[in-house]
Amino acid sequence: MKAEQREKENLALKELNLLQQSEMDRVNLSNTTLVAICSSARTGTYVGSADDLAIAQT
């Protein structure tokens, strides 16, 4: 009984870790994209949507 409970808890923790890693990956990708937009906006080499450029310039 205790072993089953422990196994369920371990599986839940693994799932939580995967969700947290997925969220961190998403945030890192967003930050990388924003840095690229800001850099290219500053150098005048930005090619993309006006909405993205407006966000980068704020």
N, C-alpha and C positions, 0 to 999 in steps of 0.2 A: 504493500500500500504506500509506504513512504517513498519507495523507489519510483513508483508511478507518478507520484506527486512531484518528486524532484525532476523527473524527466519532463513533465509538463511545464514546470517552471523554467527549465533549461531551454526548452523549445520556445517559450514565450520570450525569454531574454534574447535568444538568437534572432527572433523575428523583430524585436524592438531594435536591436543593433543594426539590422539590415535597413530598417526604416530610417534610423538616424543617419546612417551612412548615405543613403539615397538622398536625404534632405541636404546633407553637407555637400554632396556632389552637385546638387541643383544650385545651391547658393554659390559655390565656387564657379560654376559655369556662368551664372548671372554676373558675378563680379568680373570675371575675365572678359565677358562681352562688353560690360560697361567701360572697363579700362580701354578696350580697343576702340570703342566709339569715341570716348573722350580724347584719346590720343590722336585719332584721325581727324576729329573735329578741330583740335588745336592746330594741327599742321595743314589743315585745308585739304586733306586727301580723303575726306569722308565721302563714301558713296553708299547711300542707303535712304531710308525713309526720313522725311522731314520730322516726323514725330520722334524718332529716336534721336535725331540731332537736337531737337528742342529740349528733350530730357537731359541730354549730355551737357548742354550749355547752362543748365540751371545750377 
